[in-house]
């Protein structure tokens, strides 16, 4: 979505996608906080390396 905002030549597309991106980022914050509280910091570790 950020790539579309950075490369598109269509103002309406940039506005629509940009607004959706903002909404997603606002939604991510509380979900991330709740996940960290419930499951600990490793919930955000997406590495395939074993611990």
Backbone as CSV, one residue per row, in Angstrom:
resi,resn,N_x,N_y,N_z,CA_x,CA_y,CA_z,C_x,C_y,C_z
1,UNK,0.824,-1.184,0.000,0.000,0.000,0.000,0.874,1.257,0.000
2,UNK,1.932,1.211,0.790,2.838,2.364,0.821,3.485,2.561,-0.543
3,UNK,3.790,1.459,-1.215,4.403,1.543,-2.549,3.450,2.212,-3.537
4,UNK,2.171,1.875,-3.458,1.180,2.516,-4.333,1.144,4.009,-4.078
5,UNK,1.144,4.388,-2.809,1.123,5.813,-2.458,2.358,6.539,-2.976
6,UNK,3.478,5.838,-3.005,4.738,6.462,-3.440,4.916,6.483,-4.944
7,UNK,4.213,5.626,-5.677,4.481,5.505,-7.111,3.312,5.851,-8.021
8,UNK,2.115,5.910,-7.497,0.941,6.139,-8.345,0.908,7.566,-8.867
9,UNK,0.346,7.702,-10.048,0.156,9.024,-10.643,-1.284,9.506,-10.509
10,UNK,-2.112,8.737,-9.829,-3.529,9.043,-9.699,-3.842,9.524,-8.286
11,UNK,-4.203,10.796,-8.175,-4.434,11.399,-6.857,-5.536,10.691,-6.076
12,UNK,-6.603,10.283,-6.762,-7.694,9.601,-6.067,-7.237,8.256,-5.510
13,UNK,-6.443,7.536,-6.295,-5.928,6.249,-5.830,-5.024,6.446,-4.623
14,UNK,-4.156,7.427,-4.688,-3.254,7.713,-3.576,-4.054,8.059,-2.324
15,UNK,-5.084,8.861,-2.467,-5.900,9.248,-1.314,-6.626,8.047,-0.729
16,UNK,-7.237,7.235,-1.585,-7.979,6.067,-1.092,-7.064,5.060,-0.411
17,UNK,-5.988,4.707,-1.061,-5.065,3.724,-0.500,-4.380,4.297,0.733
18,UNK,-4.035,5.569,0.707,-3.411,6.208,1.862,-4.320,6.194,3.077
19,UNK,-5.607,6.452,2.867,-6.561,6.414,3.983,-6.692,5.005,4.545
20,UNK,-6.721,4.010,3.672,-6.790,2.625,4.135,-5.534,2.241,4.919
21,UNK,-4.385,2.707,4.456,-3.131,2.424,5.141,-3.118,3.041,6.539
22,UNK,-3.614,4.236,6.653,-3.702,4.890,7.969,-4.596,4.083,8.897
23,UNK,-5.744,3.646,8.393,-6.657,2.854,9.217,-6.009,1.553,9.676
24,UNK,-5.290,0.892,8.792,-4.610,-0.350,9.159,-3.555,-0.117,10.224
25,UNK,-2.807,0.956,10.081,-1.767,1.255,11.070,-2.382,1.583,12.431
26,UNK,-3.522,2.275,12.428,-4.202,2.574,13.690,-4.763,1.314,14.327
27,UNK,-5.207,0.372,13.533,-5.720,-0.894,14.038,-4.597,-1.771,14.574
28,UNK,-3.444,-1.713,13.946,-2.315,-2.549,14.336,-1.846,-2.260,15.763
29,UNK,-1.830,-1.009,16.156,-1.277,-0.641,17.463,-1.968,-1.354,18.627
30,UNK,-3.301,-1.280,18.760,-3.920,-1.974,19.901,-3.831,-3.497,19.798
31,UNK,-3.868,-4.029,18.598,-3.743,-5.480,18.437,-2.351,-5.934,18.863
32,UNK,-1.345,-5.167,18.470,0.039,-5.493,18.837,0.218,-5.435,20.350
33,UNK,-0.336,-4.408,20.988,-0.227,-4.270,22.445,-0.881,-5.449,23.162
34,UNK,-2.068,-5.850,22.708,-2.770,-6.967,23.338,-2.024,-8.278,23.124
35,UNK,-1.456,-8.459,21.953,-0.690,-9.676,21.680,0.545,-9.747,22.572
36,UNK,1.225,-8.635,22.741,2.402,-8.608,23.604,2.023,-8.915,25.053
37,UNK,0.920,-8.353,25.522,0.461,-8.617,26.892,0.114,-10.094,27.086
38,UNK,-0.548,-10.670,26.110,-1.035,-12.047,26.233,0.028,-13.103,25.983
39,UNK,0.920,-12.855,25.016,1.829,-13.904,24.566,3.315,-13.595,24.737
40,UNK,3.650,-12.379,25.125,5.048,-12.007,25.315,5.696,-11.509,24.035
41,UNK,6.920,-11.022,24.178,7.590,-10.355,23.051,7.906,-11.295,21.889
42,UNK,8.007,-12.581,22.137,8.339,-13.503,21.047,7.198,-13.686,20.056
43,UNK,6.015,-13.185,20.383,4.896,-13.279,19.437,5.185,-12.479,18.167
44,UNK,6.093,-11.519,18.268,6.444,-10.693,17.123,7.681,-11.203,16.388
45,UNK,8.212,-12.331,16.822,9.392,-12.909,16.186,8.934,-13.884,15.105
46,UNK,9.138,-13.515,13.856,8.695,-14.346,12.740,9.874,-15.079,12.084
47,UNK,10.980,-15.144,12.779,12.164,-15.812,12.269,11.935,-17.312,12.199
48,UNK,12.594,-17.949,11.262,12.531,-19.419,11.173,13.644,-20.068,11.961
49,UNK,14.510,-19.247,12.578,15.606,-19.740,13.395,15.036,-20.274,14.715
50,UNK,15.567,-21.376,15.190,15.123,-21.891,16.484,15.824,-21.134,17.597
51,UNK,15.230,-21.133,18.776,15.787,-20.386,19.912,16.765,-21.220,20.673
